[in-house]
Amino acid sequence: MLDLIIRGGDVVTPHGVGRNDVAISGETIAAVTAPGALGAEMAHRVIDATDRIVMPGGIDPHVHLQHPWIKPDGTTLYTKGPEHVGRAALYGGTTTFIDFAYWRENATALQAIEARDKDFVGKSPCDWAYHIMLHSEPPPAFSGQLEEAIQAGYPTLKIFTTNILPNRTGRMIDFGDIWEAFKALAKAGGLGVIHAEDNDIVMHMYAKLIREGRVGFENLAEVHNALSEDLSFRRVLRLAESTPGTALYMMHVSAATGVAAIAEAQAKGLPIYGETLHQYMLYSAEDYKRPNGQMYHTYPSLKSKEDQKALWDGTLSGAINCVATDELCCSLRDKTIGNRIDDTTGGNSGVEPRLGVMYTEMVVRRGYPLTRYVDLVSSNAAKIMGLYPRKGAIAAGSDADITILDPTRRGKVRAEDLHESDYTPWEGHDIYAWPVTTLLRGKVMVEDGKYFGAAGDGKFLKRKIPASILGGTAL
């Protein structure tokens, strides 16, 4: 006896889009069949998905939940945690996210993971994983600890090439240590996930603008600029090329220079993958001038309309493989409390509207096929991050993480209808489809506006990066 049949929808599978039924048994997909091949009496429940789109649950590979950040007055606050953001994610059709475990001085990699578990275990309604984030100079035992963590199912390492803000220290890793990290990743089969900006350029521009009295946040694009992305990406990618076996995922690509650097590395056959954020694709530095313009900001900065075009082109050429959020959920007051180039809060409350907004922009306005849309918001992240085909696929044996979109839904995005914060940077954006049902491992978590999930429904996901990703042949 099956638990559930989703009947008659336009199902996005690894083989294309077809009118199919999806059979679910327990936590997994039992079969994808022709419509009506399975009688209603064979399942405890049937969901009618006629005229709707059935897709894998969204995967956001870049979020910051229960994340500490410093207010301009020095006070430490924390963003909303997985119990809150996970609920919003499920309302928005996202079932899995990847956060960060902070590897700090005087701790081991596995201690960093254990510390982070306290924020997630028994609290997250979504499935989750961690990138290990280097937060200080690696310890002498770094290589061995990293290899141990990779073998234990934590195969991605976050590295910063800048401290981002002039009053912040501890994030930037020097290139000698990055080189050693790349050697360790290549040896153990890990993947580097990189925040790449040229620290010299960034800090020079902070000093220059402060000296000139141009300290308003609307000038952020001059600080975190396209030249910085160009120099840092090419330096990181050249280092990877010089360390055979290094595979990299370039996070939050924001400029045409970054897209070009990734494309050139891929043309050499290097296993390099690109991520952008939906705010980079749809907002530019001009939007900083709007009321509460800080709400559109994350680090690196918004760029130009030309950079936006390059990002969109990159989603078609293969230089950009994933669209993430850099989720950082806080109130509008906290998001806008900083108003200078050196104190503006990064990140965004964006996990809930991501699937709906990107469907409108990709499928409706730009004519992307459904398969490309699903790749960019789900399947590619699963493949690159070592979750596929357990996640990111509607196929027999995959987890029954399923989102049903209603493509007849019309309206506008409104913060009052969402479940994240008291604001959304997508306020007033057109809706041409919206998730109406979300399943996590076979459990209906959201249906017709009602929430059935619970804190602790989510599971931690151990991962292994496949050889095809490490070799650059999978996408």
Steps between C-alpha positions, in 0.01 A plus 500: 500500500639839396477796731431760234450553129543843344287476190494669162752780541769621262788322671858623463722191508868452410378396153282802428144617563205265458143448616555234765395359834748483787465214747642539851567230755631608836767765455591422140360507149390152402426566134429759233228358277263585219184681615248258648735201493451465873146481635389728782434191711876428499580800724381643827467839334495657153593864432358639177773704327314557175619819326776538757878459490657226711869560565770394746508700820713811476856488632669813631875435529583829676319609818600653834258397777548578870793706372679758719541852366619822655286814515669838448499552879693177552205292621490140376169380360399170345296445189191281508575132545410186305166449676381839368674518162435133431126558532521790254712289266239224493224752429714611206564150368859460627563177691879498548758763585874509570626721780848541655691351792760748627848352536659741746836522668578233764229265372501201268282468193282239667463718810379779273237266360391383845461861613286582197278198556367670813330757276341246266441155648141467616422849373508498120186400311707487178778258415840665524875472463802717586789653318794516741608864515858594577477789745866546584843385390492120464665306784816292438287184498270654238554256212436191710195648667353609167551155351330348805204736462466427127500127567236552771261658246591871518673550165473876436730769640410872497791740454504882500761705317392821677385611843215682319485796744790718621411449867485120471783251530533124494315403185764554235729203434836582341591338171766275645240342728249488214761313298540247781120470524474430127761226531304341784169529314649347185648210696185421698234564234360822642359811336607856578219756529646846458408857592749675272570872515835676477560619855757764398257662256207480741688651794658765277156608384363512855787730600461713185125555536524566873776753435280668239195504726299272270400256771133438411410138426388605151871502413554133584543401134814714487651307791404142412557559133528301178879542487526336842297204373714476188831499686394268779322245281793473262750467782295228673437315175866516401592352836247223447638432152847469654372245755380201295175350620364819657128551441337832593156653539518879467234644727276802432648604165392862459686641198563431134870468585424204727285332236779542244764357734289190571424449131869518411588247772225266382626529142833361626314199639532605863228387746376849585136583577323832547225621730315828489219647709159604382551856625808540278299384201213743554638798693788734421699766685234751396261329742710616795344842436148374568336540843660255743743411223708295744240223469636408155861472615721204566876455477649541243293798388236533234657597168387646166232408247778366277610270779142380540487408133823303533353304790192410301716402203705286738196297603465397136868451416572284807726747681223553760359173629297592808281785623522530880395761757781570751205486742531720808163543665452804721253784539489804272619711791810285546559470126500878458664604828836544325512775239870532423727312266670346803200393710223388262352157573547236230279207414128500425169350598451319172459125546119496487438699178801356310316229305202721415706803401744300289219311323352836399836633382635185336208309357244774437708805414807340341361176359728260689388138475371353824797266511749789503303678772497186715872449443575852621284493815539134597667227297838659429554580867423137584747378240784738588463461876484121509127453562385368163293294421378472858404867468421713197332228295157350452602142434448158653712471813542875554375667815140609454586870525243650267364846432178556308476837325176659389581682173160670496574689822508875443573787733788685663756399760408663832686474829170460685435176310844352572638329809857634527514861613311828508652592164594340171731645234253353251204712612269557203673251271262327258391143572441264209527179701526414867555183705173360631622165638839402643602149603812408696592132478138412434345711775269779390654805668295775336173470311266776385649751744495270803818390675535142624873490572669494836835594645715192475341362182823579318796266480870575468640389164845349479651548157769380263601700195477268198797440275313653207473834684862488613596431139275770353292265284166483679313812382 
